[in-house]
Structure formats: C-alpha cells, structure tokens
Amino acid sequence: MEHTISITSHTDRTVTDTRSLPFGKIPTEHMFIAEYSNGKWNDARITPFQNLTLSPIALCLHYGQTVFEGMKAFVMEDGRINVFRIDKHHLRFTKSLERMCMPPVPKQLFIDAIHNLVKLDSDWVPKDEDGSLYIRPFMIATEERIGVKIAEEYLFMIVCSPAFKYYTKPLNVKVETEYVRAAEGGTGMAKCGGNYGGAFYPTNKAQQEGFDQVLWTDAKTHELIEESGTMNAMFFIDGKLVTPALSGSILDGVTRDSLIIIAREKGIVVEERQLSYKELVAAFESGKQVEAFGAGTAAVVAPIATITIEGTKYTCYTEDDANMYRLREWLLEIRKGIVPDTHNWNYII
C-alpha cells in the first residue's frame, strides 16, 4: 500500500526542550491514519497532527471497540534512531485486535507507518539518556450506527510524544483484594480501552488512601498477584526473579519479556509462576530481601518502595545495588546500541 505523506509547511510547533514537556500531553507535528472499509485498508497517509471528525454514533463511543499499543523509539550511541521490538508490538497489537473482533493491520503497513512517521518527526526524539519518543498506535471503530454489533469500518492511527520517566520516585502500593482488573476468560490480555477504564475507580480509591498504585489479584481467589496499574509486576526474592505467569487476565508485556530474556542470559534464575501475596508476606516476615517493581513500556522499571498487604506495610529493597537497576541498565544498553543486539530487537530508522 502506498503511503501519501503530508508535511507541515510551518515549524512553529517544533520544540527543542522536550524534557519540559509532561508525559503524553504534547504530540509531535504529524500523525499516521488509515481507513478500513469494505474489507480492506484504504487511504494510508501521514498528515499534520489535527483533530478528528467523528460521528456521535460511531460505534467506538458506545460499545468499546478500541485497542492500542505503546512502544518507544530511542536515539542510539551512534545517533541513529531505534524503534524497540517493533515485531513483538505488532504481534501483541494483532492479538488484541483479534480478541476485540477488529481487523488486523498488515505487518508491513504497521512497520512502514511507524518508520515514516518517526523519521519525519525525528527531531522530537529526546537525546537524553532517559528520554525516548513514545509511539501510540491505536484503532477505533468508526461505523455510524447505534446497535450492538461488530463494526465494519475503522480508523488505524499512530501518534507520538516525547517521554521521560513515567514515575519519578519509588512507588507505594497496596494489594487489591476487593476489586479486580480482569477475570480469566475476559479481555485482560488485550490492550483495550475498557480494561483501563474499569481500573480507574479502585485505583482512585487507593490513591485517596495515599497509595500510588495497586497490585491486582486474581478474580477467583483474590490472592494471586497479577499486575500493577500500567505495568507487569516483577519481584526479586532471595536473588531469584519471580513474576506471575501469563494468563488470559495478564498482559503479555514487551518489557516484561525483554527483562526475562536478559535475566536468563545473565545467569539469573527466573520463575514464571503463580505468586500469592501470602508468599510475599512470608518472605518479608522471614527477613528475606524482596525487591518489587513494575515493568512496562512507559514505566520501563518502576521500583516499589512499600507494599501494603491486608493493612500491614512492608518495605522493599530499593538501594542502589538492587538487581532491578542492573536489569534496567542491561536493557538500556541494548536499546542504545552500547552492546550488540543479539536478538534483533532494534529496528533502525
């Protein structure tokens, strides 16, 4: 499919101080858009960033057919720009679309769209060590109709925004045992809008109690750790990397997968398995060193300072020599091209 690229004729939105921009509030100058109708993708194009015109009865506004991805581009040591794990993100996007009965985006269209968009707005990619360009592919159902049905028309779009640290300090979290993010057999493994909307209320309640985030538990027993807010949950317990095994209610995080692969290559024991919060309590109370952190595209590695379980606050290990920081550095070295990319994770613009 040919991509028609429209380029802005003015530069008054170009910025040089990307660090002062709050996460996700200032988009770059351009966006990608393609339309799906009559069973195929049409009119793929890159245009100046602009608002959409959408019918009030567009199906996405009523019945939840919205799916998105989150990925990043980095400036490497040699000045080139790298989009990290573009193949893995396309695969996850495809799985999410399938779960929500939405049409797949051909892989080459997905890659070409990101390549051309990031190349066009390459000046927006922060050169700082902790900076990146956040890339947000997403799809919405646009068919104009009130009625519960699978839409036949869609928009696939990509927008970008400069990004730095999502969380600026270690987090204080609570284990959530009343509300659930997702249930087995539901849409927990898909990056669809409803998963996030449904999590707002209990997360907001926790924040009013003084917590930064929640650690979600499973819907059946309310004991098994699943995720933490916008991130997968990971732990170092006695030097072993422990993380909940993937299931239909846990998102297959790209950062999670990358950290697991890197850890195993570095000789760290990794356990992907069920993890009860009672096991965490036992580890804390027996004096074991426990590191807890969230792993995600936006957050990368977000240290957790304290975990409150059934009203008792436990302190996690967050000193400078913590294993999670080494994992983060090893991941950064691959993204920045400091060490060889033996997995072909880096897509070079």
ROLUM-329801 format. One record per residue (C-alpha): residue number from 1; chain; x, y, z; residue in three letters. Coordinates in steps of 0.001 Angstrom, whole numbers, padded with zeros to 6 digits. Layout:
N
NUM/A/X/Y/Z/ALA
...
% end
This chain:
349
1/A/000000/000000/000000/MET
2/A/001344/003423/-000930/GLU
3/A/001601/005980/001838/HIS
4/A/000789/009586/000989/THR
5/A/002895/011777/003247/ILE
6/A/001727/015292/004018/SER
7/A/004315/017558/005662/ILE
8/A/003552/020690/007624/THR
9/A/004718/023876/005911/SER
10/A/005455/025635/009215/HIS
11/A/007665/024826/012198/THR
12/A/006080/026844/014981/ASP
13/A/005282/023650/016940/ARG
14/A/008828/022291/016759/THR
15/A/010443/022214/020205/VAL
16/A/013997/021736/021362/THR
17/A/013321/021457/025107/ASP
18/A/011480/018141/025122/THR
19/A/012353/017478/028775/ARG
20/A/009992/020217/029967/SER
21/A/007013/018551/028291/LEU
22/A/004710/016496/030549/PRO
23/A/004305/012858/029514/PHE
24/A/001758/012338/026778/GLY
25/A/000400/015900/026603/LYS
26/A/002289/017341/023642/ILE
27/A/002139/015347/020366/PRO
28/A/004687/015622/017607/THR
29/A/003845/017502/014403/GLU
30/A/002464/014595/012387/HIS
31/A/000225/011558/012688/MET
32/A/-000499/008459/010634/PHE
33/A/-004009/007480/009646/ILE
34/A/-005586/004726/007535/ALA
35/A/-009231/003843/006981/GLU
36/A/-010802/000391/006879/TYR
37/A/-013984/-000232/004890/SER
38/A/-015346/-002846/002512/ASN
39/A/-012931/-005390/003960/GLY
40/A/-009662/-003573/003209/LYS
41/A/-007388/-000751/004333/TRP
42/A/-007553/002464/002311/ASN
43/A/-006002/005923/002079/ASP
44/A/-002990/005362/004354/ALA
45/A/-001337/008724/004958/ARG
46/A/000787/010860/007253/ILE
47/A/-000683/014288/007872/THR
48/A/-000104/017252/010160/PRO
49/A/-001431/016451/013638/PHE
50/A/-005068/017506/013787/GLN
51/A/-008366/016729/015446/ASN
52/A/-010691/014020/014151/LEU
53/A/-014219/014459/012893/THR
54/A/-016259/011611/014328/LEU
55/A/-019951/010879/014298/SER
56/A/-021656/010877/017730/PRO
57/A/-022992/007435/016842/ILE
58/A/-019598/005984/015914/ALA
59/A/-019578/002513/017432/LEU
60/A/-016319/003079/019356/CYS
61/A/-018100/005633/021528/LEU
62/A/-020715/003135/022658/HIS
63/A/-019526/-000480/022633/TYR
64/A/-015826/-000474/023439/GLY
65/A/-014077/-001468/020209/GLN
66/A/-010868/000426/020940/THR
67/A/-007387/-001109/021016/VAL
68/A/-003966/000489/021402/PHE
69/A/-000252/-000236/021682/GLU
70/A/002567/001572/023451/GLY
71/A/006125/001469/022128/MET
72/A/009232/003631/022068/LYS
73/A/011968/004982/019822/ALA
74/A/015430/005849/021153/PHE
75/A/018464/007785/019947/VAL
76/A/021359/005326/019917/MET
77/A/025009/005966/020776/GLU
78/A/025844/006441/017083/ASP
79/A/022994/008927/016545/GLY
80/A/020659/006568/014719/ARG
81/A/017078/006097/015879/ILE
82/A/015887/002706/017079/ASN
83/A/012273/001554/017447/VAL
84/A/012417/-001172/020068/PHE
85/A/010849/-004588/019363/ARG
86/A/008530/-003476/016587/ILE
87/A/007757/-007108/015627/ASP
88/A/006673/-008047/019161/LYS
89/A/004465/-004973/019424/HIS
90/A/002782/-005753/016108/HIS
91/A/002128/-009310/017277/LEU
92/A/000551/-008128/020522/ARG
93/A/-001494/-005480/018671/PHE
94/A/-002770/-008207/016349/THR
95/A/-003773/-010437/019283/LYS
96/A/-005615/-007565/020948/SER
97/A/-007460/-006760/017726/LEU
98/A/-008446/-010377/017280/GLU
99/A/-009852/-010529/020825/ARG
100/A/-011940/-007414/020147/MET
101/A/-013189/-008654/016727/CYS
102/A/-011305/-005915/014868/MET
103/A/-009461/-006298/011543/PRO
104/A/-005695/-006953/011628/PRO
105/A/-003215/-004385/010362/VAL
106/A/-000791/-005925/007834/PRO
107/A/002667/-006097/009367/LYS
108/A/004326/-004186/006543/GLN
109/A/001774/-001383/006799/LEU
110/A/002357/-001215/010554/PHE
111/A/006153/-001065/010146/ILE
112/A/006131/001371/007205/ASP
113/A/003748/003696/009017/ALA
114/A/005941/003840/012130/ILE
115/A/009149/004125/010082/HIS
116/A/007919/007074/008039/ASN
117/A/006270/008858/010945/LEU
118/A/009254/008591/013294/VAL
119/A/011639/009568/010514/LYS
120/A/009556/012635/009687/LEU
121/A/009394/013756/013332/ASP
122/A/012864/012540/014285/SER
123/A/013818/015907/015827/ASP
124/A/011299/015173/018576/TRP
125/A/013165/012076/019796/VAL
126/A/014965/013165/023003/PRO
127/A/018702/012589/023004/LYS
128/A/018864/012368/026808/ASP
129/A/019856/009014/028316/GLU
130/A/016442/008562/029933/ASP
131/A/014483/010074/027044/GLY
132/A/012504/008402/024275/SER
133/A/009733/009009/021787/LEU
134/A/006555/007300/022918/TYR
135/A/004673/005805/019955/ILE
136/A/000940/005122/020276/ARG
137/A/-000663/003007/017514/PRO
138/A/-004393/002583/018060/PHE
139/A/-007602/001571/016321/MET
140/A/-011197/002657/016828/ILE
141/A/-014500/001522/015337/ALA
142/A/-015994/004368/013286/THR
143/A/-019070/002822/011695/GLU
144/A/-022015/005164/012279/GLU
145/A/-024713/003139/013976/ARG
146/A/-026394/002706/017342/ILE
147/A/-026730/-001014/017789/GLY
148/A/-024642/-003691/019466/VAL
149/A/-022628/-005177/016607/LYS
150/A/-019113/-005716/015316/ILE
151/A/-018190/-002632/013328/ALA
152/A/-017376/-002808/009649/GLU
153/A/-015419/000482/009475/GLU
154/A/-012346/001531/011457/TYR
155/A/-009539/004067/011770/LEU
156/A/-005969/002920/012447/PHE
157/A/-003811/005771/013681/MET
158/A/-000381/006449/015155/ILE
159/A/000612/009479/017219/VAL
160/A/003864/010192/019081/CYS
161/A/005015/012235/022065/SER
162/A/008384/012812/023802/PRO
163/A/008741/010834/027037/ALA
164/A/010969/010646/030072/PHE
165/A/010419/008896/033401/LYS
166/A/006783/007878/033876/TYR
167/A/007270/007563/037628/TYR
168/A/009817/009884/039243/THR
169/A/010106/008108/042610/LYS
170/A/009682/004619/044089/PRO
171/A/006024/003703/044498/LEU
172/A/003891/002876/047495/ASN
173/A/001311/000258/046523/VAL
174/A/-001414/-001840/048119/LYS
175/A/-002530/-005356/047277/VAL
176/A/-006100/-005052/045981/GLU
177/A/-008328/-007881/047218/THR
178/A/-011814/-006441/046669/GLU
179/A/-011869/-005146/043097/TYR
180/A/-010397/-006908/040052/VAL
181/A/-008809/-005635/036879/ARG
182/A/-009670/-008692/034757/ALA
183/A/-011009/-012223/035045/ALA
184/A/-009902/-015424/033355/GLU
185/A/-011702/-015656/030034/GLY
186/A/-012102/-011884/029809/GLY
187/A/-010081/-009269/027947/THR
188/A/-007215/-008851/030422/GLY
189/A/-004600/-009963/027895/MET
190/A/-005764/-007350/025342/ALA
191/A/-004753/-003690/025360/LYS
192/A/-008310/-002453/025012/CYS
193/A/-009687/000731/026497/GLY
194/A/-012236/-000932/028764/GLY
195/A/-009557/-002656/030851/ASN
196/A/-008150/000713/031842/TYR
197/A/-011495/002425/032365/GLY
198/A/-012604/-000348/034703/GLY
199/A/-009431/000027/036779/ALA
200/A/-009841/003733/037455/PHE
201/A/-012288/003516/040374/TYR
202/A/-010316/001164/042658/PRO
203/A/-007048/002864/041688/THR
204/A/-008509/006254/042536/ASN
205/A/-009728/004913/045891/LYS
206/A/-006218/003629/046625/ALA
207/A/-004686/006988/045701/GLN
208/A/-007087/008751/048049/GLN
209/A/-005737/006447/050763/GLU
210/A/-002192/007620/049966/GLY
211/A/-001024/004873/047611/PHE
212/A/000460/005431/044158/ASP
213/A/-000843/002234/042563/GLN
214/A/-002425/-001128/043334/VAL
215/A/-001195/-004676/042904/LEU
216/A/-004101/-006508/041299/TRP
217/A/-005018/-010036/042353/THR
218/A/-006937/-012725/040512/ASP
219/A/-010732/-012677/040306/ALA
220/A/-011271/-016167/041789/LYS
221/A/-009239/-016218/044991/THR
222/A/-008084/-012576/045355/HIS
223/A/-004726/-013990/046429/GLU
224/A/-002621/-014422/043280/LEU
225/A/-000646/-011357/042179/ILE
226/A/-001355/-010307/038585/GLU
227/A/-000357/-006790/037501/GLU
228/A/000287/-003328/038916/SER
229/A/-001564/-000482/037264/GLY
230/A/000068/000220/033912/THR
231/A/002758/-002425/034408/MET
232/A/003542/-006082/034835/ASN
233/A/004562/-006985/038391/ALA
234/A/008023/-008459/038980/MET
235/A/009954/-009376/042121/PHE
236/A/013416/-010402/043226/PHE
237/A/013093/-012776/046178/ILE
238/A/016404/-014087/047521/ASP
239/A/018037/-013180/044214/GLY
240/A/015504/-015028/042026/LYS
241/A/013399/-013091/039528/LEU
242/A/009775/-014092/040129/VAL
243/A/006839/-012870/038033/THR
244/A/003262/-014079/037563/PRO
245/A/002925/-016477/034639/ALA
246/A/001000/-015138/031663/LEU
247/A/-002683/-015950/031562/SER
248/A/-005831/-014667/029916/GLY
249/A/-006036/-011947/032546/SER
250/A/-002422/-010717/032373/ILE
251/A/-000976/-008596/029572/LEU
252/A/001980/-010061/027680/ASP
253/A/004285/-007133/028406/GLY
254/A/007099/-006463/025942/VAL
255/A/009332/-005009/028661/THR
256/A/008499/-007971/030901/ARG
257/A/009507/-010392/028138/ASP
258/A/012720/-008471/027416/SER
259/A/013774/-008417/031074/LEU
260/A/013117/-012146/031472/ILE
261/A/015260/-012974/028439/ILE
262/A/018069/-010684/029592/ILE
263/A/017974/-012053/033147/ALA
264/A/018265/-015650/031987/ARG
265/A/021193/-014749/029726/GLU
266/A/022920/-013140/032711/LYS
267/A/022539/-016324/034756/GLY
268/A/019697/-015092/036966/ILE
269/A/017165/-017729/037981/VAL
270/A/013734/-016759/036585/VAL
271/A/010459/-018225/037797/GLU
272/A/007256/-017524/035842/GLU
273/A/004563/-018943/038082/ARG
274/A/001621/-018216/040327/GLN
275/A/002606/-015925/043181/LEU
276/A/000312/-015494/046182/SER
277/A/000513/-012341/048253/TYR
278/A/000811/-014707/051218/LYS
279/A/004181/-015807/049837/GLU
280/A/005260/-012173/049830/LEU
281/A/004163/-011798/053445/VAL
282/A/006142/-014894/054395/ALA
283/A/009227/-013577/052583/ALA
284/A/009021/-010182/054290/PHE
285/A/008387/-011632/057747/GLU
286/A/011239/-014137/057457/SER
287/A/013680/-011322/056669/GLY
288/A/014308/-012199/053026/LYS
289/A/015423/-009392/050741/GLN
290/A/012465/-008543/048492/VAL
291/A/012659/-006236/045514/GLU
292/A/009397/-005325/043808/ALA
293/A/008992/-003341/040619/PHE
294/A/006691/-002688/037730/GLY
295/A/007820/-003350/034157/ALA
296/A/006217/-001639/031177/GLY
297/A/006910/000372/028033/THR
298/A/006053/003687/029673/ALA
299/A/007472/002946/033127/ALA
300/A/010385/000689/031985/VAL
301/A/011433/-000398/035511/VAL
302/A/009486/001331/038287/ALA
303/A/010766/000485/041791/PRO
304/A/008205/-000222/044509/ILE
305/A/009204/001114/047923/ALA
306/A/006412/-000347/050049/THR
307/A/003636/-002921/049658/ILE
308/A/000642/-002789/051994/THR
309/A/-000992/-006204/052420/ILE
310/A/-004158/-006552/054483/GLU
311/A/-003345/-003323/056295/GLY
312/A/000314/-004102/057056/THR
313/A/003014/-002098/055257/LYS
314/A/006138/-003959/054152/TYR
315/A/009322/-002253/052962/THR
316/A/011003/-003432/049754/CYS
317/A/014691/-003219/048919/TYR
318/A/015390/-000205/046695/THR
319/A/019073/000538/047374/GLU
320/A/021399/001448/044503/ASP
321/A/022774/-002087/044188/ASP
322/A/019336/-003659/043692/ALA
323/A/019083/-006259/040938/ASN
324/A/016240/-004421/039179/MET
325/A/018520/-001480/038394/TYR
326/A/021056/-003797/036768/ARG
327/A/018264/-005258/034628/LEU
328/A/017201/-001772/033593/ARG
329/A/020751/-000832/032630/GLU
330/A/021238/-004013/030587/TRP
331/A/018019/-003268/028722/LEU
332/A/019063/000330/028099/LEU
333/A/022449/-000768/026755/GLU
334/A/020703/-002847/024082/ILE
335/A/018272/-000073/023178/ARG
336/A/021078/002476/022916/LYS
337/A/023341/000210/020871/GLY
338/A/026021/000137/023571/ILE
339/A/026133/-003679/023427/VAL
340/A/025369/-005948/020449/PRO
341/A/021689/-006589/019725/ASP
342/A/021828/-010375/019509/THR
343/A/018021/-010734/019376/HIS
344/A/017340/-008317/016502/ASN
345/A/015161/-006260/018838/TRP
346/A/016242/-002892/017425/ASN
347/A/014521/-001628/014293/TYR
348/A/016757/001117/012919/ILE
349/A/015148/004104/011201/ILE
% end
